[in-house]
């Protein structure tokens, strides 16, 4: 920009400006690379070089025919050409900065996750804001140079992620990786990761861009749909046994098996209410859990269990982290079997420690099974009464 200062002083025109011709635009720019329109000035003198136009001087109209201006134009061509190259560079830099700002805006506001790692899986600071906020960090520097799997992986998926990034670095197609993302709250989100290799100027791997999409809600919805379908299938199978007027022991075996599979429980049991104890009609237990022996009686007095609560209230119940010696449980649910207004018994299910707690509302679904058992018992009682009346007649 030194040329403009010299020309202003020499021609005594403090409003004089210099524009530089950039054929790529096409148009003029100032020394900072910003668009420049000579038509807005009182007068303009265009400067041509050996290969065409190189710039323009905008100035006071009184200088249009000045001999000094003509002489200066001839003298400043080389300087103007040099500054034009500088302005061209500045213009490209401004364009790159604008593109970078636009890209940053999109990346930091997109409903997706982005991060940049090297061939060793180490984060290089390129983590977008949505991902930072989700993991409870506020600045890129908090995760820079950390290994991806130390920040964004659950322990059981670390080795799988290491192997995947190694495969990407080796140039092998890996498709989509579905992985769990741990949050500070303890929640785990399901993320689909896609990887793109960014090469250096020699075509070799420089960075790996990991783009992630949070599919937790989609997966949850799919699971709910599948669970609903499984539940309907289980209810149909139990209803088929009820309709066939199968003996009680066959019905109970079917119910306990269906409950165990449907609710992914480690123990499922059907009990008969015989205060102050309950008698086990039948049950199912996973490997490593205590066996459920038919005919066994259990005293529930004084114990705070889901079965005791269901029998006492006549309503479905659930307990999280119940105490059950010698086992620690993640959760327990129970639903009463009500026949003719009386609590005949209950169905119970538990999950061992290490499993997830029962999802909300599972005790209500268990009540649907209990209602089928109650219907079967009511039918059996009706048939017995009918037989007895016939005998009397």
N, C-alpha and C positions, 0 to 999 in steps of 0.2 A: 503493500500500500504506500510505499515511499513516493512512487511516481505521482500520485494525486497531490500530495503535499507540495512537491516541487512545482507542479503545474499551477496550482492555486497561487503560490507565491509569485511565480514568474509572470503570470497573466493577470494578477491582481483580481482574481475571481474566486471568492471564498465558497461559492456554490458549485464549483466545477466538480464533476464526478467522472470516474473512469469505468467503462463497462468492457467486459471481456467476452469475445464470441466463442460459444461452445456449440459446434455443429451437432453434437449428440442430442442437444435439447429439442430443436435448435433454438437459439436465442442468446441473450446476453446475461451475464451474472456479474455481481460485484466481487471485490477481492475475497470476500468470505464465502463465495459460492452461492449466494442467494440470488434469485431472479432479479433482473434489472431491466427496466423498460425505458429506453431513451426517448420514446414518444411523449413522455410526460414532462420533458425538459423544454425550456424556451428555444434552445437550438442544439444541434448535435453535429459533430464532425466524425465521420466514419474513417477508420484507419485500416488500410489493406496491406498485406504483406505479399511475399513472393507466391504464396500458395492460396491466396484469397483473404477474406476478411479476418482480422484478428482482434478488433476492438472498436470502441466508440468513446468520444469525449463529449459530455454534455456540459454546456456552459452558457454564459450570458449571450443574448442575441447580438450584442454590440461587437462581439469578437468574431463574428462570422467571416468577415473579409479581412481580418487583421493579418498582416504579413508575418507577425510574430507567431501566430497560431500555425500558419503553414510551415514555417521553419521548424517549429517545435515538433509538429507531427512527424516530419522526416527524421528528426533527431531521436524521438522516443520509440521508434518502431521496435528496436531490439529489446528495450526494457519492457515495453508493452507485451511483447511475445513471451518474455520470461515470466512476467506476472500472470499472463493468460494461462500458462501451464500450471502455475501455482493455484490460480482460481479454479481451474479444471479439477485439480486434485482435491481442493477444498469442497467443491461441489459433489464429487464422488463420495467424499467422507461424510458430508451431510446426508446424502442419500443412504449410505450404509447405516449411519446412526438412526435415521428415521425407520429404516427397515428393522434394525435391531430393537428399537423401542416398540415397534408394532408387534414384532415376534414376542418380546418379553410380555407385552400386554396380553396377547392371546394365551401364551403359555401359563401366565400367572392367574388367569381368570377362566381358563377352560375347566370343565367338570371332569378332569382327568389328571393323572399324576405323571410327572416327568422327572427323571434324574439322569445324571451322566456319570458313568464309571469307566475306569481304565481296564486294561486286559486282566488285571489282577483282582478286579471287583471292588476297587477302592473308589469312593465317591470323590468327585472333583469339584464340588461346590455347586454344580448345576442341578439344584433341587427346586422345583417350583413351589410357590406359596401354598396351594391347597394341600400338597403332601406334607410340607413342613408343619402347617397348622394341625393336621390330623394326628401327627405323632408328638405334638406338644412342643415343637421347636419354633423359634421366632426368627432365626437368621441362618443363612446358608453356612456361615462359618462354624456353626455348632455341630455340623455333621461332616464338614470338609475333611477329607483324608481318612474317614472311617470306612470300614469294610461294609459293603451293602448289606450282607446277611447279619451283621451285628446290630443294624439299625432297623431293618425292614423285614426280618424273618423270625418266625417262631422256631424254637430249637429243633423240633423234629423235621424241619424242612431245610435246614442249613446245607446239608450235603447235597441235596437235590439242586438247590440254587447254585452252589459252587460248580457242580457238573454242568449245569445249563449254561452259565456264563463262559465256562471253559470251551464248551462246544460252539458258542457264538463267536468267541475270539478265534477259534480254529476255522471259521467259515462254514460251519455246518448249519443247515436249516433246523430250527427247533420248534417252530410253531408257537402256540400260545401256552404260557405257563399259568396255571391257576394256583395261587398261593394265599396263605393267611398272613395278614398284616397286623401285628400286635399294637395295641393302643395303650397309652399310659393308664387308662381306666381299667385295663384288664380285658376289654372287649377285643375280639378278633374280627377283622373285616376280610372279606374274600375279594381278592384282586386278580384280574387277568393281566399278565405282563406280556408285552411284545417288545422285541429287541431289534434295534437297527444299528448297524456298524457305520461309523463315520471315519472315512479313510484320511490319511495325511496326504501331502503333496506327492508322495511316491506310491500312493495306492495301498499303503499298508494300514492296518488298524491303528487308529488314534484313540477313539472313544467308542463306547457303547451307550446308546441312548435307550433307556428303559421307559417305555410308555405304559402306564397302568390304568385300568378302568375298574372302579369299585362296582362289583356285581353282587354285593351282599344281599340287597333287597330282592334282586332277581332270583338269586339262589334260594332265598328264604321263601319266596312265592312259589317257586318250582317245588320246593320241599313240602310246602303246605298242600299244594295240589296233589302231590304223590301220596302224602300221608292221608289226605281225605279219601283218595281212591283206595288205598290200602285198608283204611278203616271200614269203608263200605264193603269191601271184599270180605274182611274178617266178620263183619256183622252178618253178611249173607250166609257165610259158612256156619256160624252159630245158629242163625235162624233156621237153616236147613235141618240141623240136628234137632232143634226144638220142634219143627213141624213133623219130623219123623217120629216124634214121641219116643226118643231114645231114652234109655235108663239114665238115672241121675249121674252115675259115675262116668258114663261116656260123655254126657253133656259137660260135666265139670272138667274132664281132661281136655276137651276141645276148647273150653273157655280159657283155662290157664295157659295153654299153648298159644292161643291167639293173642292173649293179653301180653305174654312175654315177647312175642315177635313184634306185635304192633307198637308197643310202647318202649321197645328195646330195654326191657327191664332185666335184672339179674335174678329176681325171684318173683314169682306170681303165685297167688294162693287164693282158694275159696274156702271160707270158714263158715261154720254153723254157730249161731249165737245160742249158747247154753249157759246163761249167767250162773255163777260168776266167771265162767271160763268160756272159751270158744273151742270148737272141735274142728280140726282140719279135715275137710272133705277130700281135697286133692290139691296138688301144687306142682310147680315146675321150678327148678333151680339150675342156674348156669354152673359150669365147672368152677370149683373153688369156693362156691357158696354152700351154706349148710343145706343138707337134704331136707325136703318137706315130706314128712311121713303121714299118709292118710290115717285118720283115727287118733292122731296125737292131739292132746288137749293143751291149751296154753292159757295161763292166767293173765289177763290184761289189767287186772285191778292195780291201780297206783301207777301204771305206766302211761306216759304221754306218747301214744302212737297214732298213726293215721287210722288204723283199724279201730282202735278204741274210740277215737273221735267220731268216726263214721257210724259205729254201732250206737253210740250215745246220742248223736244228733239226728240220725236218719238222713244226713246230707253228705255229699261227696267232700272229701278232705284231702289236703296235701300238707306235707311237712318238708322243709329244706334242712339238710344236715341233721337228721335225727340221730340220736344215740341208740345203737343196737349192738350190744356186746355179743361176741368179741369183734364185731365188724363195725367199721365206720361207713356211713351211707351218704350218698350225695343227695338223695331225696326219696320220698315215699308218698304214694297216693292210695286212696281207698274209696270205695263206693258201697253204700249199703244195698242189700237185696231185700226189698220190702214186698211182702206178700200179704194181701188183704189188710193193709194198714199196719202190719206188725213187721219189725226188723227181724227177718229170718236169719240173716247172716251178712257177709260182706265179701267183696273181692278186693285184694290188696296187691300192690306191685312196688318193688323197691329197686333202686339203682345203687351199685356199690361206689365207694369213694374212687375218684379218678374219672368217673363218667360225668356227663353234664347233669344238672338238675332237670327234673321234669319240666317241660315247657308249660307256660301258663295255659290253663284250660284243660289239661290232660285228665284231671280228675272228673271233669264233666263228661268227657268222652268215655271214661271208664264206666260212668253211670249208665251209658247206653248198653254196655255189655251186661251190667247188673240187671237192667230192666228185662233183658231177654231171659236171663236165668229166672227172674221172678215170674215171668210169664210161663215158662216151662213148669215151674213148681205149682203155679196156680192151675195150669191145665191138668197136671198130674193129680192135684187134690180134687179137681172137679170130676176127673175120670173115676177116682177112688170113691167119691161120694155117689156117683151114678151107679157104680157097680154094687155098692152097699145097698142103695135103695132098691135095686133090682132084686137083690137077695131077699130083702125084707118083703118086697111085693110077692 
